[in-house]
Amino acid sequence: MKKNALRANRKRMKEEFEHQSKIGQLGKTGLSRVAFTVPFTKVRKYAQSLMKNAGMKTKIDAFGNLYGRKEGKQKNLPTVMLGSHLDSQNPGGRFDGPAGVLTALEAIRILKENKIDHEHPIEVVAFAGEESSCGMTVFGSSAATGVIGAKEMKNTIHPPTGKSLYEIVNKTGGNTSKIRTSILQKKSIKSFLELHIEQGPILETNKVSIGVVDLVVGYIRGQIIFKGVSAHSGGQPMPYRRDSSMAAAEFMLEMESMVKNAPESQRLTITFGEINARPGWISIVPGETEISFDLRGKNDEILKRILERMKKKLLEIKQKRKVHGIMKDVLKLPVCPTSKKIQSILKRASKTAGFRSLKLSSGGVHDACRMAKLCPIGMIFIPSVKGLSHTPEEFTHFEDMVKGAEVTALALSELSKKSVKI
Ligand SMILES: [Zn+2]
């Protein structure tokens, strides 16, 4: 065993992981645990009992987020926070989210059992509604950081019940009359750390167990509506057509090749996940086609430039194919860098624990991105087998979760020291 390494209790971790996997279990390996449903409140209760057993003081805030707090040796110091989420996609897997909450809990117990003192208080959080299956992505952390409030909650439908998020949060243990006091304050938090499964293939391909995240990619999303002329599929000869779907297809292929030709280091992706042709009939040339786009990358400037090129290409295709085309509802989320200081703490912690680490970027948005509004953040990735996630096939080796907990414990022991400034 490496000097200074801290070791997890495998048996305890395994039992807890299997227990939570059964709450909202779908088939053999899947999970259906949308936030604010019965399985969700059950798993939150289970996590709360684990926090209490670890000697933590727990609370559920206005939005249904669960916190467990362990005081530090000194009063009035900002909190060192860590955690993730317990809700799932529908269907989803057993690792996305719970891996971060359970390893955080294990890390706290490791410190306690090794009698490692900490001056700062430590809080574990299980954010509610990280997955879009509840109606909004990163809901709990957005609400706790004041990015959204009662208005957005009232305007968002919770798909499993058809109620508003505002109503369902109140029905399942939240309390919207406490919104004001549930918003986290900047000066009250020193740092935020989230462990998450990678949801991509890089760690597995490189045979590395610990990923140190340097940034979370930014995105630009929007809709494009192409308008041509509906016509008879047999009657209208090809040269006379103003086919909206063909214009959309040409646009999508052009954009794909542009993104594919960019250097891999930019980590650019483009996805057209929604394609709707109208009137949508086999024998009618579609008069209107609507597509969505989701463009992601590591550099806000490059993303902006690509958006400009998309607009230019749209204009060219419109002229060439004699169709109309408008881009609308464009939404931008900037790139979210993690703290360089926390990156080096994580790298060192992996080395001390005896595991290789790799620096990589996150293609998915996480609660940590919201917390970045308040404090320096850090993220640890552990491997996803075949890069799969948001599916019952999602799998992470238990051994990698154990390693994640051990690295988290070492990092936490540093972050919670008063002498370690971030
Ligand atoms: Zn997640």
Residues whose N, C-alpha, C, O or C-beta is under 5 A from the ligand:
A	BS01	ZN	D96 G97
